[in-house]
């Protein structure tokens, strides 16, 4: 399967991007139900209803057998020889987008930028879908009570050093160059990712609901 341009399917939308950090819980995920959502790798286990599952690591897809229980779209990036998801795309029904090195969010629908981690790439995917507001959950970017993820550690075949400082630097650079009209809110309590406004999930979702209400009223008035 070849890479494809990302469709602009959610113009002006609020999109929740859920990373599998240690703060992610079933209760937090359930509160996001009904919103456009992209789950990053194992986060789909707490939100099997998410619209999209994103992962850039071929080994993760193979270990989880393509997350066969997930009903939404599966997306992955493909680029250099170490990112060869095209080999497994047909087997696991993956939609592929070209990936390139970069620490800012790509605005070209033909590609996303890596930013050194799948969470960064999932946010970039949300923006290419047309999101104007992105709410981050599970983006702890730190170890909490000895845990790197809500489920603990990846099993040995997937266990890799976690480079939180490098991840945070990529996001910090991207935050300086956000596309016009885009807002990213971090609703991860205690997150070490401080380059985006930190808010409560209740406030972020309430803001989203209010924005949808204003849009509906404007549309009704125009008609």
SEMI-712967 format. One line per field, with one value per residue (C-alpha): residue in three letters; residue number from 0; y, x, z; chain. Coordinates in nm, 2 decimals. Each point is the difference from the previous one (the first is absolute). Example, Ala and Ser with C-alpha at 12.3 -4.5 7.8 and 13.67 -1.06 7.14 Angstrom:
2
residuo <- c(ala | ser)
num <- c(0 | 1)
v <- c(-0.45 | 0.34)
u <- c(1.23 | 0.14)
w <- c(0.78 | -0.07)
cadena <- c(A | A)
***
This chain:
223
residuo <- c(unk | unk | unk | unk | unk | unk | unk | unk | unk | unk | unk | unk | unk | unk | unk | unk | unk | unk | unk | unk | unk | unk | unk | unk | unk | unk | unk | unk | unk | unk | unk | unk | unk | unk | unk | unk | unk | unk | unk | unk | unk | unk | unk | unk | unk | unk | unk | unk | unk | unk | unk | unk | unk | unk | unk | unk | unk | unk | unk | unk | unk | unk | unk | unk | unk | unk | unk | unk | unk | unk | unk | unk | unk | unk | unk | unk | unk | unk | unk | unk | unk | unk | unk | unk | unk | unk | unk | unk | unk | unk | unk | unk | unk | unk | unk | unk | unk | unk | unk | unk | unk | unk | unk | unk | unk | unk | unk | unk | unk | unk | unk | unk | unk | unk | unk | unk | unk | unk | unk | unk | unk | unk | unk | unk | unk | unk | unk | unk | unk | unk | unk | unk | unk | unk | unk | unk | unk | unk | unk | unk | unk | unk | unk | unk | unk | unk | unk | unk | unk | unk | unk | unk | unk | unk | unk | unk | unk | unk | unk | unk | unk | unk | unk | unk | unk | unk | unk | unk | unk | unk | unk | unk | unk | unk | unk | unk | unk | unk | unk | unk | unk | unk | unk | unk | unk | unk | unk | unk | unk | unk | unk | unk | unk | unk | unk | unk | unk | unk | unk | unk | unk | unk | unk | unk | unk | unk | unk | unk | unk | unk | unk | unk | unk | unk | unk | unk | unk | unk | unk | unk | unk | unk | unk)
num <- c(0 | 1 | 2 | 3 | 4 | 5 | 6 | 7 | 8 | 9 | 10 | 11 | 12 | 13 | 14 | 15 | 16 | 17 | 18 | 19 | 20 | 21 | 22 | 23 | 24 | 25 | 26 | 27 | 28 | 29 | 30 | 31 | 32 | 33 | 34 | 35 | 36 | 37 | 38 | 39 | 40 | 41 | 42 | 43 | 44 | 45 | 46 | 47 | 48 | 49 | 50 | 51 | 52 | 53 | 54 | 55 | 56 | 57 | 58 | 59 | 60 | 61 | 62 | 63 | 64 | 65 | 66 | 67 | 68 | 69 | 70 | 71 | 72 | 73 | 74 | 75 | 76 | 77 | 78 | 79 | 80 | 81 | 82 | 83 | 84 | 85 | 86 | 87 | 88 | 89 | 90 | 91 | 92 | 93 | 94 | 95 | 96 | 97 | 98 | 99 | 100 | 101 | 102 | 103 | 104 | 105 | 106 | 107 | 108 | 109 | 110 | 111 | 112 | 113 | 114 | 115 | 116 | 117 | 118 | 119 | 120 | 121 | 122 | 123 | 124 | 125 | 126 | 127 | 128 | 129 | 130 | 131 | 132 | 133 | 134 | 135 | 136 | 137 | 138 | 139 | 140 | 141 | 142 | 143 | 144 | 145 | 146 | 147 | 148 | 149 | 150 | 151 | 152 | 153 | 154 | 155 | 156 | 157 | 158 | 159 | 160 | 161 | 162 | 163 | 164 | 165 | 166 | 167 | 168 | 169 | 170 | 171 | 172 | 173 | 174 | 175 | 176 | 177 | 178 | 179 | 180 | 181 | 182 | 183 | 184 | 185 | 186 | 187 | 188 | 189 | 190 | 191 | 192 | 193 | 194 | 195 | 196 | 197 | 198 | 199 | 200 | 201 | 202 | 203 | 204 | 205 | 206 | 207 | 208 | 209 | 210 | 211 | 212 | 213 | 214 | 215 | 216 | 217 | 218 | 219 | 220 | 221 | 222)
v <- c(0.00 | 0.34 | 0.32 | 0.22 | 0.37 | 0.05 | 0.10 | 0.33 | -0.17 | 0.19 | 0.37 | 0.23 | -0.30 | -0.06 | -0.32 | -0.19 | -0.17 | -0.27 | -0.12 | -0.30 | 0.18 | -0.11 | 0.26 | -0.15 | -0.18 | -0.16 | 0.28 | 0.27 | -0.18 | -0.05 | 0.38 | 0.05 | -0.23 | 0.19 | 0.22 | -0.06 | -0.21 | -0.13 | -0.28 | -0.03 | -0.37 | -0.17 | 0.28 | -0.17 | -0.27 | 0.26 | 0.15 | -0.27 | 0.24 | 0.26 | 0.12 | -0.07 | -0.21 | 0.13 | -0.17 | 0.05 | -0.31 | -0.31 | -0.22 | 0.13 | -0.08 | -0.35 | -0.07 | 0.11 | -0.19 | 0.32 | 0.08 | -0.22 | 0.10 | 0.36 | 0.11 | 0.34 | 0.10 | -0.11 | 0.24 | -0.02 | 0.19 | -0.13 | 0.15 | -0.12 | -0.36 | -0.01 | 0.11 | -0.27 | -0.03 | -0.05 | -0.36 | -0.07 | 0.25 | -0.24 | -0.27 | 0.24 | 0.23 | 0.30 | 0.34 | 0.14 | 0.36 | 0.10 | 0.09 | 0.24 | 0.13 | 0.33 | 0.17 | 0.21 | -0.11 | -0.06 | 0.18 | -0.20 | -0.27 | -0.23 | -0.05 | 0.04 | 0.08 | -0.25 | 0.22 | -0.31 | -0.16 | -0.14 | 0.26 | 0.28 | -0.17 | -0.07 | 0.38 | 0.08 | -0.25 | 0.18 | 0.33 | -0.14 | -0.13 | 0.36 | 0.03 | 0.36 | -0.11 | -0.30 | -0.13 | -0.21 | -0.27 | -0.26 | 0.22 | -0.02 | 0.00 | -0.13 | -0.31 | 0.00 | -0.24 | -0.20 | -0.04 | 0.13 | -0.10 | -0.06 | -0.38 | 0.01 | -0.09 | -0.14 | -0.36 | -0.07 | -0.02 | 0.36 | 0.15 | 0.29 | 0.29 | 0.28 | 0.34 | 0.24 | 0.29 | -0.04 | -0.04 | 0.32 | 0.19 | -0.10 | 0.11 | 0.33 | 0.08 | -0.09 | 0.22 | 0.30 | -0.06 | -0.11 | 0.05 | 0.30 | -0.05 | -0.32 | -0.04 | -0.29 | -0.05 | -0.25 | -0.16 | -0.24 | 0.06 | 0.06 | -0.02 | 0.08 | 0.13 | 0.37 | 0.16 | 0.00 | 0.15 | -0.25 | -0.03 | -0.24 | -0.25 | 0.13 | 0.35 | -0.12 | -0.20 | 0.27 | 0.24 | -0.24 | -0.04 | 0.37 | 0.05 | -0.27 | 0.18 | 0.34 | -0.16 | -0.16 | 0.33 | 0.18 | -0.26 | 0.02 | 0.38 | -0.01 | -0.24)
u <- c(0.00 | 0.13 | -0.01 | -0.30 | -0.09 | -0.18 | -0.36 | -0.12 | -0.30 | -0.04 | 0.03 | -0.03 | -0.04 | 0.12 | 0.19 | 0.12 | 0.34 | 0.05 | 0.36 | 0.05 | 0.17 | -0.04 | -0.28 | -0.23 | -0.29 | -0.33 | -0.19 | 0.19 | -0.05 | -0.37 | -0.04 | 0.13 | -0.26 | -0.19 | 0.29 | 0.23 | 0.29 | 0.33 | 0.15 | 0.38 | 0.10 | -0.11 | -0.24 | -0.25 | -0.04 | -0.19 | -0.19 | -0.08 | -0.26 | 0.26 | -0.02 | 0.37 | 0.28 | 0.35 | 0.33 | 0.33 | 0.18 | -0.02 | 0.09 | -0.29 | -0.25 | 0.15 | 0.00 | -0.36 | -0.10 | -0.13 | -0.23 | -0.26 | -0.27 | 0.02 | -0.29 | 0.13 | 0.26 | 0.36 | 0.27 | 0.38 | 0.28 | 0.25 | 0.33 | 0.36 | 0.12 | -0.06 | -0.37 | -0.12 | -0.37 | -0.07 | 0.11 | -0.29 | -0.26 | -0.21 | 0.01 | -0.12 | -0.21 | 0.21 | -0.04 | 0.34 | 0.12 | 0.36 | 0.21 | 0.30 | 0.24 | -0.12 | -0.08 | -0.29 | -0.34 | -0.03 | -0.28 | 0.05 | -0.27 | 0.24 | 0.23 | 0.04 | 0.31 | 0.14 | 0.08 | 0.18 | -0.33 | -0.33 | -0.19 | 0.15 | -0.10 | -0.35 | -0.04 | 0.13 | -0.25 | -0.29 | 0.11 | 0.01 | -0.35 | -0.10 | 0.00 | 0.01 | 0.02 | 0.18 | -0.04 | 0.29 | -0.06 | 0.25 | 0.29 | 0.18 | 0.35 | 0.13 | 0.01 | -0.29 | 0.02 | 0.26 | -0.22 | 0.07 | -0.34 | -0.34 | 0.06 | 0.35 | 0.28 | 0.00 | 0.10 | 0.37 | -0.04 | -0.13 | 0.19 | 0.21 | 0.16 | -0.26 | 0.15 | -0.24 | 0.24 | 0.03 | -0.37 | -0.07 | 0.26 | -0.18 | -0.33 | 0.14 | 0.14 | -0.33 | -0.19 | 0.19 | -0.12 | -0.36 | -0.21 | -0.22 | -0.33 | 0.12 | -0.01 | 0.14 | -0.10 | 0.17 | -0.26 | 0.25 | 0.02 | 0.36 | 0.14 | 0.36 | -0.10 | -0.03 | 0.01 | -0.38 | -0.26 | -0.08 | -0.37 | -0.24 | -0.17 | -0.34 | 0.10 | 0.14 | -0.31 | -0.24 | 0.19 | -0.05 | -0.37 | -0.05 | 0.18 | -0.22 | -0.30 | 0.11 | 0.07 | -0.35 | -0.17 | 0.20 | -0.10 | -0.36 | 0.00 | 0.16 | -0.28)
w <- c(0.00 | -0.09 | 0.21 | -0.06 | 0.06 | 0.33 | -0.07 | 0.16 | 0.15 | 0.33 | -0.09 | 0.30 | 0.24 | 0.35 | 0.01 | 0.31 | -0.04 | 0.27 | 0.07 | 0.23 | 0.28 | 0.37 | 0.07 | -0.26 | 0.16 | -0.12 | 0.17 | -0.19 | -0.33 | 0.06 | 0.05 | -0.35 | -0.16 | -0.27 | -0.10 | -0.30 | 0.15 | -0.11 | 0.22 | 0.00 | 0.01 | 0.33 | 0.08 | -0.23 | 0.27 | 0.22 | -0.30 | -0.25 | -0.14 | -0.11 | -0.36 | -0.08 | 0.15 | -0.09 | 0.05 | -0.18 | 0.13 | -0.22 | 0.29 | 0.21 | -0.28 | -0.04 | 0.37 | 0.04 | -0.33 | -0.15 | 0.29 | -0.16 | 0.25 | -0.09 | -0.23 | -0.11 | -0.25 | 0.05 | -0.11 | -0.01 | -0.16 | -0.25 | -0.10 | 0.04 | 0.03 | 0.38 | -0.05 | -0.24 | 0.09 | -0.37 | 0.05 | 0.24 | -0.13 | -0.20 | 0.27 | 0.28 | -0.22 | 0.08 | -0.17 | -0.07 | -0.01 | -0.09 | 0.29 | 0.00 | 0.26 | 0.15 | 0.33 | -0.12 | -0.11 | -0.37 | -0.18 | -0.32 | -0.01 | -0.18 | 0.31 | 0.37 | 0.20 | 0.24 | 0.30 | 0.15 | 0.14 | -0.10 | 0.21 | -0.20 | -0.32 | 0.12 | 0.07 | -0.34 | -0.15 | 0.19 | -0.14 | -0.35 | 0.05 | 0.06 | 0.38 | 0.13 | 0.36 | 0.13 | 0.36 | 0.13 | 0.26 | 0.12 | -0.10 | 0.33 | -0.14 | 0.33 | 0.22 | 0.25 | 0.30 | -0.19 | -0.31 | -0.35 | -0.13 | 0.15 | -0.04 | 0.13 | -0.24 | -0.35 | -0.02 | -0.08 | -0.38 | 0.01 | 0.30 | -0.11 | 0.19 | 0.04 | -0.10 | 0.17 | -0.03 | -0.37 | -0.05 | 0.20 | -0.20 | -0.33 | 0.14 | 0.13 | -0.35 | -0.16 | 0.25 | -0.13 | -0.36 | 0.03 | -0.31 | 0.01 | 0.18 | 0.18 | 0.38 | 0.20 | 0.36 | 0.24 | 0.22 | 0.16 | 0.37 | 0.12 | -0.35 | -0.06 | -0.34 | 0.07 | -0.34 | -0.04 | 0.23 | 0.28 | 0.08 | 0.16 | -0.22 | 0.11 | -0.11 | -0.33 | -0.08 | 0.11 | -0.22 | -0.29 | 0.07 | 0.01 | -0.33 | -0.16 | 0.13 | -0.14 | -0.33 | -0.01 | 0.08 | -0.26 | -0.26 | 0.10 | -0.03 | -0.34 | -0.12)
cadena <- c(A | A | A | A | A | A | A | A | A | A | A | A | A | A | A | A | A | A | A | A | A | A | A | A | A | A | A | A | A | A | A | A | A | A | A | A | A | A | A | A | A | A | A | A | A | A | A | A | A | A | A | A | A | A | A | A | A | A | A | A | A | A | A | A | A | A | A | A | A | A | A | A | A | A | A | A | A | A | A | A | A | A | A | A | A | A | A | A | A | A | A | A | A | A | A | A | A | A | A | A | A | A | A | A | A | A | A | A | A | A | A | A | A | A | A | A | A | A | A | A | A | A | A | A | A | A | A | A | A | A | A | A | A | A | A | A | A | A | A | A | A | A | A | A | A | A | A | A | A | A | A | A | A | A | A | A | A | A | A | A | A | A | A | A | A | A | A | A | A | A | A | A | A | A | A | A | A | A | A | A | A | A | A | A | A | A | A | A | A | A | A | A | A | A | A | A | A | A | A | A | A | A | A | A | A | A | A | A | A | A | A | A | A | A | A | A | A | A | A | A | A | A | A)
***
